[in-house]
Amino acid sequence: MAQRRPTLADVAAEAGVSKAAVSRVINDAPGVSAQTREHVRRVISHLGYRPDPVARALASGHGEVVELVIVDDTAVFGTSPYYGRVTAGVLQELAGSNAQLRVHVVEERDTAALLNRIAASVSLGVLLIHVPSELAVDFYRRCERVVTLGPSVPGLPFVGLENADGAYAAMQHLHATGRRHIAALHGQAGNSCADGRREGYRRAVRDFGLPDISATGKFRRESGYELTRRLLESHPRIDAIFAGCDLMATGAMQALGDAGRKIPDDVAVVGFDDSVIAECANPPMSSVHQPVEQMAAAATRALINRQIAPHWRLVFPASLQVRQSTAA
């Protein structure tokens, strides 16, 4: 018959102390004398006791946990490739460890209350996505173990992308293929990623002497469709579209098809993110590559290894992946 696995209660009985005392020793918590701590450790070694990491997490209410806080609509979370890639990157870094991932998707009006609850039980740390900057600053002052995905405000640790350079590369490619009326579909103002991509577009417009044909919406397929429909009415000479994300770009491609515009013969299209939907689009879509999984893994690794400090940052380069949607 297999030998029964020793429990925390077995250690407490053998050592002649309470289970609470054993728990304090295991978790390096105060409240136990050095002599008792050493005695309990000898008993743990003798019995071959190994704490159950899941049970520890459940018992403590938080355990070794990375919190992922996303401010967005739950419906968008379920359809956006970006969030799935972030989650995959975090889990990739946690694989083989005892740590767990807890995901919170919250609307902006409920964000402050959620952050207050998390602040009371932060374990390994917190990753923030699209959290309003004033809330992110306040949370960081209380917790410190915080990294934002994308720059938020000066001083907050973040992992980001060279968004402006990526947008500029997309515009440079479109200009090189002979496009001269390039419209841009920008994401919402105040979103750091959208702001960076807008900056890159405008820099290219100035450098190449192009007209600024811009519209601002949200990182949504529906927004890309509606903005493109309006731009085609007001600027019928559009021969290319740079979209701030792949979801907007797919909406743009749908609107172009409904308007009878061929891609890329009449209008070329470039997205941003280089997600799976870029490869699966018809035709396959050129897109600025963003290594989302690696970025999320790097942010997680920095939290686990306690590498973050005020003004810590890690910025990844952006590169353009050319496909049939911009063929010359």
KEMAR-671331 format. One record per residue (C-alpha): x, y, z; residue number from 1. Coordinates in Angstrom, 3 decimals, m for minus. Each point is the difference from the previous one (the first is absolute). Example, Ala and Ser with C-alpha at 12.3 -4.5 7.8 and 13.67 -1.06 7.14 Angstrom:
<atoms>
{atom {12.300, m4.500, 7.800}, 1},
{atom {1.370, 3.440, m0.660}, 2},
</atoms>
This chain:
<atoms>
{atom {0.000, 0.000, 0.000}, 1},
{atom {1.310, 3.446, m0.956}, 2},
{atom {1.177, 2.117, 2.888}, 3},
{atom {m2.338, 2.858, 0.926}, 4},
{atom {1.305, 3.437, m0.854}, 5},
{atom {0.811, 1.920, 3.209}, 6},
{atom {m2.221, 2.997, 0.739}, 7},
{atom {0.510, 3.298, 1.752}, 8},
{atom {m1.859, m1.488, 2.986}, 9},
{atom {2.519, m2.874, 0.113}, 10},
{atom {2.874, 2.495, 0.147}, 11},
{atom {m1.708, 1.959, 2.777}, 12},
{atom {m0.609, m3.167, 2.062}, 13},
{atom {3.543, m1.275, m0.460}, 14},
{atom {1.523, 3.376, 0.868}, 15},
{atom {m2.336, 0.618, 2.913}, 16},
{atom {m1.165, 3.378, m1.320}, 17},
{atom {m3.193, 1.398, m1.517}, 18},
{atom {m0.854, m0.229, m3.674}, 19},
{atom {0.114, 3.804, m0.094}, 20},
{atom {3.621, m0.096, 1.162}, 21},
{atom {0.905, m2.487, m2.729}, 22},
{atom {m1.720, 2.215, m2.580}, 23},
{atom {2.030, 3.001, 1.178}, 24},
{atom {3.227, m1.962, m0.395}, 25},
{atom {m0.920, m1.170, m3.510}, 26},
{atom {m0.910, 3.532, m1.108}, 27},
{atom {2.913, 1.706, 1.798}, 28},
{atom {m2.507, 2.034, 1.990}, 29},
{atom {0.810, 1.632, 3.366}, 30},
{atom {m1.322, m1.256, 3.331}, 31},
{atom {2.228, m3.065, 0.510}, 32},
{atom {3.268, m0.067, 1.928}, 33},
{atom {3.211, m0.924, m1.766}, 34},
{atom {0.328, m3.163, 2.082}, 35},
{atom {m3.533, m1.164, m0.780}, 36},
{atom {0.432, 0.888, m3.672}, 37},
{atom {3.109, m2.179, m0.255}, 38},
{atom {m1.704, m2.862, 1.862}, 39},
{atom {m3.024, 0.065, m2.328}, 40},
{atom {2.235, 0.033, m3.065}, 41},
{atom {1.789, m3.119, 1.274}, 42},
{atom {m3.360, m1.749, 0.450}, 43},
{atom {m1.086, 1.063, m3.505}, 44},
{atom {3.183, m1.474, m1.434}, 45},
{atom {m0.330, m3.201, 2.051}, 46},
{atom {m3.611, m0.616, m1.057}, 47},
{atom {0.587, 1.031, m3.598}, 48},
{atom {m2.862, 2.465, 0.125}, 49},
{atom {m0.608, 2.062, m3.174}, 50},
{atom {m2.569, 2.815, 0.089}, 51},
{atom {m2.735, m0.165, m2.630}, 52},
{atom {0.344, 3.282, m1.948}, 53},
{atom {m3.643, 0.042, m1.054}, 54},
{atom {m1.205, m0.628, 3.538}, 55},
{atom {2.288, 2.773, 1.252}, 56},
{atom {m1.419, 2.424, m2.523}, 57},
{atom {m3.569, m0.893, 0.895}, 58},
{atom {0.670, 0.201, 3.708}, 59},
{atom {1.632, 3.401, m0.190}, 60},
{atom {m2.541, 1.462, m2.385}, 61},
{atom {2.670, 1.131, m2.456}, 62},
{atom {3.161, m2.124, 0.127}, 63},
{atom {2.576, 0.429, m2.759}, 64},
{atom {m2.159, 1.785, m2.538}, 65},
{atom {0.520, 2.355, m2.914}, 66},
{atom {m3.026, 2.263, m0.410}, 67},
{atom {m0.882, 1.110, m3.545}, 68},
{atom {m2.319, 3.028, m0.017}, 69},
{atom {m1.598, 0.932, m3.332}, 70},
{atom {m2.267, 3.016, m0.294}, 71},
{atom {m2.314, m0.762, m2.900}, 72},
{atom {m3.347, m1.467, m0.898}, 73},
{atom {m0.300, m3.744, 0.711}, 74},
{atom {m1.356, m0.596, m3.509}, 75},
{atom {3.114, 1.588, m1.495}, 76},
{atom {2.228, m2.080, 2.262}, 77},
{atom {m1.569, m3.133, m1.449}, 78},
{atom {0.545, 1.007, m3.622}, 79},
{atom {3.293, 1.919, 0.002}, 80},
{atom {3.074, m2.051, m0.958}, 81},
{atom {2.159, 2.421, 2.003}, 82},
{atom {m1.338, m1.055, 3.394}, 83},
{atom {0.334, m3.674, m0.822}, 84},
{atom {3.620, 0.556, m0.981}, 85},
{atom {0.693, 1.903, 3.230}, 86},
{atom {m1.477, m2.833, 2.053}, 87},
{atom {2.020, m2.568, m1.926}, 88},
{atom {3.193, 1.961, 0.635}, 89},
{atom {m0.606, 0.215, 3.740}, 90},
{atom {m0.827, m3.706, 0.262}, 91},
{atom {3.090, m0.833, m2.040}, 92},
{atom {2.158, 1.715, 2.611}, 93},
{atom {m1.833, m1.604, 2.929}, 94},
{atom {0.234, m3.524, m1.447}, 95},
{atom {1.849, m2.363, 2.329}, 96},
{atom {m0.353, 2.290, 3.008}, 97},
{atom {m2.449, m0.054, 2.876}, 98},
{atom {m1.357, 3.412, m0.951}, 99},
{atom {m3.457, 0.570, m1.391}, 100},
{atom {m1.643, 2.586, m2.241}, 101},
{atom {m3.159, 1.841, 0.996}, 102},
{atom {m1.707, 2.016, m2.753}, 103},
{atom {m2.295, 2.964, 0.697}, 104},
{atom {m1.961, 1.631, m2.837}, 105},
{atom {m1.716, 3.127, 1.248}, 106},
{atom {m1.733, 3.069, m1.387}, 107},
{atom {1.583, 3.350, 0.788}, 108},
{atom {m2.668, 1.037, 2.520}, 109},
{atom {0.762, m3.081, 2.135}, 110},
{atom {3.789, 0.160, m0.248}, 111},
{atom {0.719, 1.948, 3.198}, 112},
{atom {m1.968, m2.430, 2.154}, 113},
{atom {1.757, m2.991, m1.567}, 114},
{atom {3.453, 1.489, 0.512}, 115},
{atom {m0.824, 0.724, 3.635}, 116},
{atom {m0.830, m3.669, 0.545}, 117},
{atom {3.135, m1.204, m1.766}, 118},
{atom {2.247, 2.426, 1.900}, 119},
{atom {m0.850, m1.758, 3.263}, 120},
{atom {1.310, m3.361, m1.186}, 121},
{atom {2.670, 0.514, m2.670}, 122},
{atom {2.289, m3.013, m0.316}, 123},
{atom {2.495, m0.151, m2.870}, 124},
{atom {m1.310, 3.130, m1.641}, 125},
{atom {m2.484, 1.543, m2.399}, 126},
{atom {m0.074, 0.584, m3.768}, 127},
{atom {m2.171, 2.917, m1.105}, 128},
{atom {m1.547, 0.468, m3.444}, 129},
{atom {m1.930, 3.166, m0.905}, 130},
{atom {m0.359, 1.058, 3.637}, 131},
{atom {m0.598, 3.785, 0.175}, 132},
{atom {3.280, 1.708, 0.846}, 133},
{atom {m1.171, 1.683, 3.202}, 134},
{atom {m1.209, m3.343, 1.382}, 135},
{atom {3.195, m1.723, m1.108}, 136},
{atom {2.136, 2.602, 1.792}, 137},
{atom {m1.956, m0.323, 3.229}, 138},
{atom {0.139, m3.784, m0.141}, 139},
{atom {3.750, 0.025, m0.660}, 140},
{atom {0.608, 2.235, 3.025}, 141},
{atom {m1.725, m2.554, 2.187}, 142},
{atom {1.334, m3.221, m1.519}, 143},
{atom {3.189, 0.698, m2.000}, 144},
{atom {m0.073, m3.514, m1.492}, 145},
{atom {m1.699, 1.285, m3.137}, 146},
{atom {0.815, m0.051, m3.714}, 147},
{atom {m2.171, 1.531, m2.704}, 148},
{atom {m0.158, m1.428, m3.517}, 149},
{atom {0.606, 3.150, m1.966}, 150},
{atom {1.252, 3.265, 1.538}, 151},
{atom {m2.384, 1.658, 2.422}, 152},
{atom {1.514, 2.986, 1.831}, 153},
{atom {3.643, 0.915, 0.711}, 154},
{atom {1.457, m2.103, 2.769}, 155},
{atom {m2.241, m3.059, m0.337}, 156},
{atom {1.855, m3.157, m1.074}, 157},
{atom {m1.174, m1.212, m3.392}, 158},
{atom {0.638, m2.376, m2.860}, 159},
{atom {m0.769, 1.558, m3.349}, 160},
{atom {0.576, 0.129, m3.740}, 161},
{atom {1.549, 2.531, m2.359}, 162},
{atom {m3.497, 0.896, m1.203}, 163},
{atom {0.981, 3.175, m1.836}, 164},
{atom {2.797, m1.756, m1.880}, 165},
{atom {m2.343, m2.831, m0.965}, 166},
{atom {m2.575, 2.395, m1.413}, 167},
{atom {2.709, 1.893, m1.870}, 168},
{atom {1.264, m3.267, m1.545}, 169},
{atom {m3.521, m0.784, m1.212}, 170},
{atom {m0.331, 3.438, m1.564}, 171},
{atom {3.442, m0.212, m1.578}, 172},
{atom {m0.946, m3.311, m1.603}, 173},
{atom {m3.277, 1.356, m1.358}, 174},
{atom {1.741, 3.075, m1.373}, 175},
{atom {2.664, m2.152, m1.642}, 176},
{atom {m2.706, m1.976, m1.828}, 177},
{atom {m1.361, 3.212, m1.536}, 178},
{atom {m2.844, 0.837, 2.369}, 179},
{atom {m0.529, 3.734, 0.428}, 180},
{atom {m3.404, 0.324, 1.716}, 181},
{atom {0.492, m2.074, 3.131}, 182},
{atom {m2.737, 0.155, 2.603}, 183},
{atom {0.548, m0.899, 3.640}, 184},
{atom {m2.454, m1.611, 2.401}, 185},
{atom {1.204, 0.991, 3.465}, 186},
{atom {m0.926, m1.542, 3.324}, 187},
{atom {m1.524, 1.950, 2.859}, 188},
{atom {1.784, 3.119, 1.236}, 189},
{atom {1.759, m0.515, 3.319}, 190},
{atom {0.906, m3.601, m0.788}, 191},
{atom {3.813, m0.005, 0.033}, 192},
{atom {0.285, m2.549, m2.804}, 193},
{atom {m2.452, 1.907, m2.197}, 194},
{atom {1.789, 3.261, 0.760}, 195},
{atom {3.367, m1.448, m1.022}, 196},
{atom {m1.358, m1.367, m3.268}, 197},
{atom {m1.674, 3.332, m0.749}, 198},
{atom {3.338, 1.731, 0.570}, 199},
{atom {1.748, m2.336, m2.452}, 200},
{atom {m2.670, 0.585, m2.650}, 201},
{atom {0.215, 3.772, 0.324}, 202},
{atom {3.784, m0.047, m0.167}, 203},
{atom {m0.185, m1.969, m3.242}, 204},
{atom {m2.613, 2.368, m1.412}, 205},
{atom {2.370, 2.914, 0.618}, 206},
{atom {3.101, m1.774, m1.309}, 207},
{atom {m1.661, m1.255, m3.194}, 208},
{atom {m2.112, 3.096, m0.684}, 209},
{atom {m3.302, m1.905, 0.180}, 210},
{atom {m3.469, 1.276, 0.910}, 211},
{atom {m1.109, m0.847, 3.554}, 212},
{atom {m3.150, m2.082, m0.464}, 213},
{atom {m0.836, m1.198, 3.487}, 214},
{atom {m2.926, m1.279, 2.020}, 215},
{atom {m0.083, m0.999, 3.653}, 216},
{atom {m2.050, m2.783, 1.532}, 217},
{atom {0.624, m3.053, 2.162}, 218},
{atom {2.039, m3.161, m0.412}, 219},
{atom {m3.080, m1.856, m1.268}, 220},
{atom {m0.971, m1.625, m3.290}, 221},
{atom {m3.269, 1.961, m0.044}, 222},
{atom {1.883, 3.263, 0.436}, 223},
{atom {2.319, m0.820, m2.892}, 224},
{atom {m2.967, m0.730, m2.237}, 225},
{atom {m1.883, 3.194, 0.821}, 226},
{atom {3.050, 2.278, m0.195}, 227},
{atom {0.987, m1.443, m3.389}, 228},
{atom {m3.511, 0.411, m1.364}, 229},
{atom {0.017, 3.688, 0.978}, 230},
{atom {3.496, 0.639, m1.343}, 231},
{atom {m0.853, m1.520, m3.371}, 232},
{atom {m2.908, 2.435, m0.283}, 233},
{atom {2.066, 3.073, 0.926}, 234},
{atom {3.302, m1.056, m1.638}, 235},
{atom {m0.822, m2.214, m3.015}, 236},
{atom {3.625, 0.106, m1.216}, 237},
{atom {1.275, m2.081, 2.946}, 238},
{atom {2.413, m2.614, m1.335}, 239},
{atom {1.247, m1.463, 3.310}, 240},
{atom {m1.082, m0.399, 3.610}, 241},
{atom {2.194, m0.301, 3.073}, 242},
{atom {m2.048, m1.367, 2.889}, 243},
{atom {1.046, 0.301, 3.648}, 244},
{atom {m0.704, m3.679, 0.677}, 245},
{atom {m0.881, m3.149, m1.907}, 246},
{atom {m3.611, 0.043, 1.183}, 247},
{atom {m0.496, 3.479, m1.460}, 248},
{atom {1.733, m1.142, m3.169}, 249},
{atom {m2.402, m2.942, m0.477}, 250},
{atom {m2.911, 2.427, 0.325}, 251},
{atom {1.667, 2.229, m2.586}, 252},
{atom {0.401, m2.933, m2.386}, 253},
{atom {m3.675, m0.856, 0.373}, 254},
{atom {m1.026, 3.594, m0.711}, 255},
{atom {2.247, 0.100, m3.069}, 256},
{atom {m1.578, m3.180, m1.304}, 257},
{atom {m3.503, 1.381, 0.535}, 258},
{atom {1.021, 3.140, m1.912}, 259},
{atom {1.291, m2.040, m2.928}, 260},
{atom {3.660, 0.883, 0.639}, 261},
{atom {2.488, m2.770, m0.713}, 262},
{atom {2.892, m0.755, 2.374}, 263},
{atom {2.778, 0.781, m0.801}, 264},
{atom {m0.727, 1.129, m3.571}, 265},
{atom {m2.120, 2.983, 1.023}, 266},
{atom {0.881, 0.384, 3.678}, 267},
{atom {2.860, m1.587, 1.927}, 268},
{atom {m0.500, m0.824, 3.702}, 269},
{atom {2.484, m0.285, 2.878}, 270},
{atom {m1.004, m1.013, 3.521}, 271},
{atom {1.858, 0.024, 3.280}, 272},
{atom {0.707, m2.929, 2.388}, 273},
{atom {0.656, m2.771, m2.540}, 274},
{atom {m2.531, m2.230, 1.723}, 275},
{atom {m1.431, m3.215, m1.412}, 276},
{atom {m2.818, 1.930, m1.674}, 277},
{atom {2.560, 1.791, m2.185}, 278},
{atom {1.144, m3.329, m1.434}, 279},
{atom {m3.569, m1.251, m0.383}, 280},
{atom {m1.375, 3.119, m1.709}, 281},
{atom {m0.938, m0.113, m3.679}, 282},
{atom {2.390, 0.985, m1.424}, 283},
{atom {2.575, m0.638, 2.754}, 284},
{atom {0.673, 3.343, 1.615}, 285},
{atom {3.256, 1.883, 0.451}, 286},
{atom {0.377, 0.962, 3.645}, 287},
{atom {2.517, 1.481, 2.416}, 288},
{atom {1.261, m2.833, 2.155}, 289},
{atom {m0.388, 0.369, 3.754}, 290},
{atom {1.531, m2.862, 2.056}, 291},
{atom {m2.846, 0.046, 2.533}, 292},
{atom {0.756, m3.378, 1.568}, 293},
{atom {3.660, 0.887, 0.582}, 294},
{atom {m0.946, 3.394, 1.407}, 295},
{atom {m2.474, m1.493, 2.478}, 296},
{atom {2.508, m2.687, 0.989}, 297},
{atom {2.696, 2.631, 0.569}, 298},
{atom {m2.317, 2.052, 2.206}, 299},
{atom {m0.882, m3.100, 2.015}, 300},
{atom {3.646, m0.980, 0.347}, 301},
{atom {0.867, 3.458, 1.303}, 302},
{atom {m2.681, m0.315, 2.679}, 303},
{atom {1.069, m3.483, 1.065}, 304},
{atom {3.679, 0.948, 0.166}, 305},
{atom {m0.695, 3.298, 1.783}, 306},
{atom {1.814, 1.898, m2.754}, 307},
{atom {m2.324, 2.976, m0.206}, 308},
{atom {0.717, 3.411, 1.439}, 309},
{atom {m1.262, 3.522, m0.732}, 310},
{atom {0.599, 0.928, m3.665}, 311},
{atom {0.831, m3.645, m0.907}, 312},
{atom {m0.934, m0.717, m3.589}, 313},
{atom {0.489, m2.584, m2.716}, 314},
{atom {m0.862, 1.067, m3.544}, 315},
{atom {m0.166, m2.496, m2.878}, 316},
{atom {0.653, 0.917, m3.653}, 317},
{atom {m2.827, m0.091, m2.548}, 318},
{atom {0.389, m1.451, m3.485}, 319},
{atom {m2.250, m0.129, m3.049}, 320},
{atom {m1.228, m3.360, m1.309}, 321},
{atom {m0.886, 0.465, m3.678}, 322},
{atom {m2.787, m2.097, m1.545}, 323},
{atom {m2.336, 0.154, m2.996}, 324},
{atom {m2.167, 2.894, 1.231}, 325},
{atom {2.732, 2.466, m1.014}, 326},
{atom {1.457, m1.733, m3.044}, 327},
{atom {1.289, 2.555, m2.479}, 328},
</atoms>
